[in-house]
Amino acid sequence: MTEYSDEAVAAVREALKRTTALVTAKQLCRHCGGRMLPGIATDQTYVGGTPDFPGDAHASTFSAGGPGKVIECRKCENCGWSVT
């Protein structure tokens, strides 16, 4: 196993803190590096179908459907990628 000096470890930790602070402050897009801005997106909702097997009293299979709902997100001004 490689041993690293305390100074080297401290330098790496400081660099990670600066990088994390930069990404957090600017909210950069993971896809294209563009600026993330407040936005809205449609969140998928799910519905239960009919019972899967004879004798079942409940649905086991859920499918995308229903009315959906609008949620707040961060949206890239360049590529449109959204994150919640």
N, C-alpha and C positions, 0 to 999 in steps of 0.2 A: 504494500500500500504506500502511496506517495504521501509524504509529509509536506505540508505547506506552512509557511511562516504565518504568525499572527497578523503581520502587516498585509500579506497577500490576501488572507481571508477577509480582513477588514476592508480592503480595497474592492474586492468583489462584492461584498455586501453593500457597500456604499453605491457602487455602480448599479446594482439591482434596485436599490431604493430610488435612485434618480430616474431609472428607466420606468419603473412602476409609477412614479409620480407623474412623469411626462405622459404616459399612456392614459392614466386616470384623468389628468387635467384636460387633455385634449380629446379624449375619447376617439381614438383613431380606429377606422374600419379595419377589421381583420382580413378582409378580402382585397381591398385596393389601397388602403392607407389613407383614404379620404377622411374628411372631418365628419364626425357624427353630431347630428343636430336633433333636438326634440321633435318627435313626430307621433303619428298614430299608425296602428296596424289592425288588421282583422284577426282575431283569435278564433281558432277552430273550436267548435263544440261537438260533442259526441252524443249519439242517441243509442239506446238499446233496441234491438230489433225484436222479432218474434222469438218465442222459445226455440232452442236449437233441436231438441229431441222431444218426441212424444212423452207426455207426462211431466215435463218440466213446468214449473210454476213461474219461472223468471227467464229473462233473456241472458245468455252468456256472451253473445257476440255484440260488440259495440262498433258502430260505424260512424265515420265523419258525417255530420249532418246537423240539423238544428239551425237556429237563426244566426249563430256566430255572435261575436261581440267586439266592440271597438276597444282597444287598449292603448295605453301610452307606451312609447318605445323610443329608442335612439335610432335614427335613420341616416345612412350615409348620403351626403349631398352629391357624391359622384356616381355611385353604382346602385343606390337604392336599397342596399342590404339593411335589414332591420334586426335589432336585438332588443330583448326586454330586460 
